[in-house]
Every structure is written in structure tokens, then in C-alpha cells.
Amino acid sequence: MQRKPPDSRIYSEITELNREFLHLLAHVEQAGQQQIFGLDPLLVEQLASFGATEREAIASTPCLLAEFPWLPGPDSVPAITDGAHRDDGASAACRRDIEVFAASLLTYMWQSTHGHPLLTRLCIGLNRDAYRMLSELSFSRIRQHAQHAATLLQARLCGHPRFWPDLLGSVSIPDQHLRALSRLSIVPLTVAQSWPRTTGRTAAYRRS
């Protein structure tokens, strides 16, 4: 049977999620933190200075720009307590925005494991443990994990020395093809990040 081509609508959905994450990055109120979602504050300051056109160009990166270093499994117990929040100096309003986004992102990633293999790769790379944990998670438990997931939210490839500086710098490149190549670099980097290098990897989705 002939395989259907991937639905191009997934890229607009990813762009929408990226747009929301970039808005969080640019507007989250931090107090005395060295990093914001794993990124240097100077990079976040640069992002906040961008106009709508520049930010939209970054949002069109064809992979999710946000990730969780750990994904819940069907039997894991969510680490949630009354009043739990991201302990990073963010205001209460910002924490609520972060929690709403984290819930949306976790739900979208969970949906990707149900019949959308390409979308799953764009969400979590090639990590089979992460895929299994997400696919076996019931929808009802996503809400239970969402608040804790908000404390784990980070920028994808935030530990890479050049990805985010190059991505933000790409908006000033006059050649549109070079700008596109800069955004596309996230695909092989995501694959490299999640490629299984050894046996016996832990179930946590973490940076290599």
C-alpha cells in the first residue's frame, strides 16, 4: 500500500507552538536568574528586542523549540503539591502562562505518538524511550503531570553552544536561503541529540 505524504499542516501547528514559546521567552519576568528556560539572559534580551516579523521567522523553525528533559510514563507519579510552581523567580501570572503552555505542549506531543510518526520525530527526535512513555500515557494523566512539566520546560538544544545564537542571528542574514538553512539545522541536531549511542539508556529524555 502506498504511504501517504506527511500532512504539511503539522508545520503550521509547530510554528504556532514555537510562537507561543518565543512569547514566553521574551516576556517571562525573572528575578536573579542566570538562565531563562536554559538560555543565557542576553539571548533572551536579544529575542525580546525583535519585531513581529523577525520573531515569526524564528517561529517557523521546522521543529519544536521547546522540550522537556524528562517525560512521564504511564506508571510514574506526578510530583505535584499544593502551590507547586517553577522556582525561578517568575511572577504568579508568568507561572500560570508557563503552566498553560506546558500542558498544551505535553498534550500535543502525546497526540503526535498516535499515528503521526513524522510529527513525533519533530517533537522528540528519535528517542524510543520517550516515544514509548508518551504513547502509553493516558490522556487523563496528562493533566496530572502538566503542572510538574511546567517546572521542567526548557528551550530545545539550550545546551548547544551555537544553535540559539546562530538562530537569532539568522534573522539579519539578507539571503533567504541561508536563513532557511539556519532554521533547518535544528533537524540534524535534534537527531544527533537523541540518537542512541549506548545500550541501557535511562528512560529520561535528556541532552547528550
N, C-alpha and C positions, 0 to 999 in steps of 0.2 A: 504494500500500500504506500502511496506517495505521501511523504511527510509534508504537512502544511508549513508554509513560510511563517516565521515569527510575526506576531502581531505588532506592528510599528507603534501602536498606541502605548505600549509599555514605556517607550522613551518619553512621551509627554507626561506620563504618570511619575516617572523618576524625576523629571525636571521639576514637577510640582513639589515633590518631597524635598528636593535639593533647594528649591526656592525658599521653602519654609525653614529649612535648617540654616541657610545663609542669613535669613532674617533673625533667627535666634542668635546666631553668632554675632551679628552686628549690633544687636540691641540688648543682649543679656547684661544685667548690671552686676558687676563683680566687685568684691571688696578684698583687696590684698592678696589676690591670687596670681601666681606666676604663669599659669596656663588657663586657657578657656577651651573646654572640650578637647584638651590635649594640644592646643595650638598656642604659639607664642602670642602674647598680647599685641605685639607690634604688627603681626599679620592680621589679627582681628581688627586693629585700628585702621589698617590699610583697606580692609574689606568694607568697613563702616564708611569710609570716605568715598566709596564708589557710587556712581549713579545707577539708576534702574537698568540702563542698557548694559553696563559693564557687569552688574550682578546677574542679569539674565543670561549673559554669555557663559558665566561660570556655572550657573544652574543647569545649563544644557549639557554638562558633562555626562556621558552615557553610562554612568554607574552611580549608585548611591554615594553621596558624600558624607553620610553619617553611618555609624555602625555601633554595635555593642561588642565589647571584648569577650562577653560571656552570654550564652543563650540558654534559656531554661529548657529543661527536658520535661517529659510528662509526669515524672515522679518527683521532681525537685520541689522543694518547699520555698515559696517566695519569702524573701527577707523583708517583710513589711511590718512596721509597728506604727502605732498611732502617732501622727505628726512626723513620720519619717520624711526626709527631704534630702536633696542634694546638698551636702555640706560644703558649699563653695562660696558662701557669702552672697549668693543671689537673693534678690528680693522675693517676697512671697508671690507677687504677680509673675515674676520671671519663672519661679519654680513651677507654678501652675501651667505656664506655657510650655515648659520643658516636659512636664508630665503628659500633657495632651499630645505633644509631638511624639514622644516616646511610645505612647500607646498606639498612635496611628502607624508609626514605623514598624513596630513589632507585629501589628495586625497585617500590614502589607507584606512583610517578609514571610509571615506564616501562610498567607494566601498564595505566595509565589511557589510554595512547595507542593501545591495541589494542581498539577497539570501544566505548569509553566517552567520547564527546565531552564530556558534561556534567562528568564526573569530571575530565577533563583541564583544563577551564576552572577548576574549583575548585582544582586543583593548581598550574597555571602561568599562569592568566589567558589572554589572547588572543595571546600571543607566538608567531607562526608559526615563527620560527627555533627556539625552544625545543621546540616540538612536533615539528618535523622531526628535530632532533638526538636527541630521546628515542626517537621511533618507529623510527629507523634503527639505534639501538644494539642490539646483540645481547645476549641475557641473559647469556652467558658473560663479556662485558666489563664488566658491572655490578660484579662482584666486584673487578675490576682497578681500577675507578675509586672504589670505596667509601671507601677509606682517605683518598684525597685529598679526596673530597667532605666528609669529616668536618671538614677544616680550613676549609671554606667555609660550613658551616652557619650560618644566621642566622635571626633572627625576621623573619617577613614584615612588611613595612611598618615596619621598625625605624627608618627614616629619616623617617617621617611624624611631625610634631610632636605630634599629638593622639591617634592611633589607640590606642596601648597605654595611655597614661594614662586615656583615656576607657573603654577596655575593662575595665581593672582597677577603675576607679571605678564601673562599671555594676553590680557585684555588690551595692552598697549602695543601689541605687535600689529603692524599695518597689514601684513599678509594674512588673509582669512584662512588659507590652507595651513599655514604654520600655527595659527590659533587653534584650528580644529585638531591638529596633531598633538598639541599640548594637552587638550582635553581628553583625547583618546588614550594618552599614556596611562590613564588610570586602569585600563583593562588589563594589560600585561602585568602591571604592578600588583593588581588585586589577585591575579592568578598566581604570581610568584609568592605573594604573602600567604596564600592558603594551600600551596602545593605541598603534599605530604612528603617530608624529607626523611622521616624515620618511622619505624613501626612503634606501636604502643603510644601514640599521641593521646593526650588527655582530651576529654570531651569539650573542654572550654575552647571557644573561638578566640584566639589570641594572636597578637602580632608575632611574626617570626623574627 
